[in-house]
Every structure is written in C-alpha cells, then in structure tokens.
Amino acid sequence: MDLIEWKVRVEVEVKISHIGQVKFAIQSRSHTILCDQPLENGGEDAGMMPTELLLASLGSCAAFYAAQYLKTRNLAHSGVEITANAEKLMQPARYGNFRIHVACPVSLTEEQSQAMLRAVRHCTVHNTLLSTPEIGIEIELAAENVPVH
C-alpha cells in the first residue's frame, strides 16, 4: 500500500476597502470592522488604527486560549480579561516588546498557572509573531490589470 502525503492548506482572508480619507472597511466572512486614524493623524477616529488591530488580534487570541483552558477544566466559563501592549520601535518603524497580561477570574494553583501559561503560548497570533512569516506583496495596476511582483 502506498503512503499518501496529505497536505492541508488552510487560508484565511480579509478584504480591505478604502472608504475615504484614512478610513478602511475590513471584511471577513460576514463581518465588517472599521479601521481609521485619530483626528491628529487626519482621521475621524471611527475605528482602531492598524497597530491597535494587531494588538487586538494578539490579545483576543490569547484570551481565547486562556478561556478555553479554564472552561475545559471546569474552573471558569467566563471572566478572563487580557491587556496587550507593545512599544513603538524605529528603523524600521514597527512594534516590539509585546506584553500580554492575563487577569484570571479564579484562583489557580502554581501548577494550573503554569499550564494556563503554556495554553496561552499556543495562541496562533503569538506563534505567528514569533516566527518571521513570509509576506508576499503584489500590485495590480488598474490600466493593464497585470500583477507586479
């Protein structure tokens, strides 16, 4: 019997559309959120900035894993709160020194605390940031509709 190698490719996709000034609509599946800049950056402050969305992704992913840890062990079914922050670094402009603070709604033993820490470290966004991803960029020109790589 031949062994068949199965390669599972899971893709996620969001579509971002410019809707005016520095405001964008971000769509995924049936959900839409706004991304904007504060007034001092020429925006209307109608949504989070891209960097805040990055922290929101990291924090909400960590919250999911923390909540799942508690739920699967019947320790708590709600109440986890996460604070995610980072420092703006320069040359090149980027965010670094990310920190995630997990506020647990129940008391945990040292062993449970360490296990929850391991669970939160399984966060997909966390692991993505730790492993430098490849980012391909292509530009489609309107006149020719020919992708530029």
C-alpha positions as CSV (number, residue, x, y, z in Angstrom):
1,M,0.0,0.0,0.0
2,D,1.4,3.4,-1.0
3,L,1.5,6.1,1.6
4,I,-0.2,9.3,0.5
5,E,1.0,12.5,2.0
6,W,-1.8,14.9,2.7
7,K,-1.1,18.5,2.8
8,V,-3.8,20.6,4.4
9,R,-3.8,24.2,3.3
10,V,-5.9,26.5,5.4
11,E,-6.2,30.0,4.3
12,V,-7.8,33.0,5.9
13,E,-8.6,36.1,4.0
14,V,-9.8,39.6,4.7
15,K,-10.6,42.3,2.2
16,I,-9.8,45.9,3.0
17,S,-11.6,48.7,1.0
18,H,-10.7,52.4,1.2
19,I,-13.9,54.3,2.1
20,G,-12.5,57.8,2.5
21,Q,-9.7,59.9,3.9
22,V,-7.7,57.4,6.1
23,K,-10.7,55.1,6.8
24,F,-11.0,51.5,5.6
25,A,-13.6,48.8,5.9
26,I,-12.2,45.4,6.7
27,Q,-14.4,42.4,5.8
28,S,-14.0,38.7,6.7
29,R,-16.8,36.2,6.2
30,S,-19.9,38.1,7.1
31,H,-18.2,40.6,9.5
32,T,-17.0,44.2,8.9
33,I,-15.0,46.4,11.1
34,L,-13.7,49.9,10.5
35,C,-10.0,51.0,10.7
36,D,-9.3,54.7,11.0
37,Q,-6.7,57.1,12.3
38,P,-7.2,59.5,15.2
39,L,-8.0,63.2,14.5
40,E,-4.4,64.2,14.8
41,N,-3.4,61.8,12.0
42,G,-6.1,63.1,9.6
43,G,-8.8,60.6,10.5
44,E,-12.2,60.7,12.2
45,D,-11.3,58.2,14.9
46,A,-14.1,56.0,13.7
47,G,-12.2,52.8,14.4
48,M,-9.0,51.3,15.7
49,M,-5.7,52.0,14.0
50,P,-3.9,49.1,12.3
51,T,-1.4,48.8,15.1
52,E,-4.3,48.6,17.6
53,L,-5.9,45.9,15.5
54,L,-2.6,44.0,15.7
55,L,-2.7,44.1,19.5
56,A,-6.4,43.2,19.4
57,S,-5.6,40.1,17.4
58,L,-2.9,39.1,19.7
59,G,-4.9,39.8,22.9
60,S,-8.1,38.2,21.7
61,C,-6.2,35.1,20.6
62,A,-4.5,34.8,24.0
63,A,-7.9,35.4,25.7
64,F,-9.4,32.5,23.7
65,Y,-6.7,30.1,24.8
66,A,-6.9,31.2,28.4
67,A,-10.7,30.9,28.5
68,Q,-10.5,27.5,26.8
69,Y,-8.0,26.3,29.4
70,L,-10.4,27.3,32.2
71,K,-13.5,26.0,30.5
72,T,-12.1,22.6,29.7
73,R,-11.1,22.1,33.3
74,N,-14.4,23.5,34.7
75,L,-12.5,26.2,36.5
76,A,-14.5,29.1,35.0
77,H,-16.7,29.7,32.0
78,S,-16.2,33.5,31.7
79,G,-14.4,36.4,33.1
80,V,-10.9,36.3,31.6
81,E,-9.5,39.7,30.8
82,I,-6.4,40.4,28.7
83,T,-4.4,43.5,28.3
84,A,-2.0,43.6,25.4
85,N,0.5,46.3,24.7
86,A,3.7,46.9,22.8
87,E,6.3,49.7,22.3
88,K,6.7,51.5,19.0
89,L,10.2,51.0,17.7
90,M,12.1,52.8,14.9
91,Q,14.3,52.0,12.0
92,P,12.3,50.4,10.6
93,A,9.0,51.6,12.2
94,R,7.5,48.6,13.9
95,Y,6.1,47.4,17.2
96,G,8.1,45.3,19.6
97,N,8.4,44.2,23.2
98,F,4.9,42.9,23.2
99,R,3.4,42.1,26.6
100,I,0.2,40.1,27.4
101,H,-1.3,40.4,30.9
102,V,-3.9,37.7,31.7
103,A,-6.4,38.6,34.5
104,C,-7.8,35.2,35.6
105,P,-11.3,35.3,37.2
106,V,-10.4,32.5,39.7
107,S,-7.5,31.4,41.9
108,L,-5.2,28.9,40.4
109,T,-2.5,26.7,41.9
110,E,1.1,27.2,40.7
111,E,0.7,24.1,38.5
112,Q,-2.5,25.4,37.0
113,S,-1.0,28.8,36.4
114,Q,1.9,27.3,34.5
115,A,-0.4,25.1,32.5
116,M,-2.5,28.2,31.6
117,L,0.7,30.0,30.6
118,R,1.5,27.1,28.3
119,A,-2.0,27.2,26.8
120,V,-1.8,30.9,26.1
121,R,1.5,30.4,24.4
122,H,-0.3,28.2,21.9
123,C,-2.1,31.3,20.5
124,T,-1.8,31.3,16.8
125,V,-1.2,35.0,16.5
126,H,1.6,34.8,19.2
127,N,3.3,32.0,17.3
128,T,3.0,33.9,14.0
129,L,4.7,36.9,15.5
130,L,7.5,34.7,17.0
131,S,8.2,33.0,13.6
132,T,9.0,35.6,10.9
133,P,6.3,35.0,8.3
134,E,6.8,35.4,4.6
135,I,4.8,38.3,3.3
136,G,4.3,38.5,-0.5
137,I,3.2,41.8,-2.0
138,E,1.8,42.2,-5.4
139,I,0.4,45.4,-7.0
140,E,-2.3,45.2,-9.6
141,L,-2.3,48.2,-11.9
142,A,-5.7,49.3,-13.0
143,A,-4.8,50.2,-16.6
144,E,-3.2,46.8,-17.5
145,N,-4.6,44.6,-14.7
146,V,-1.2,42.9,-14.7
147,P,0.2,42.0,-11.3
148,V,3.5,43.4,-10.4
149,H,5.7,41.3,-8.1
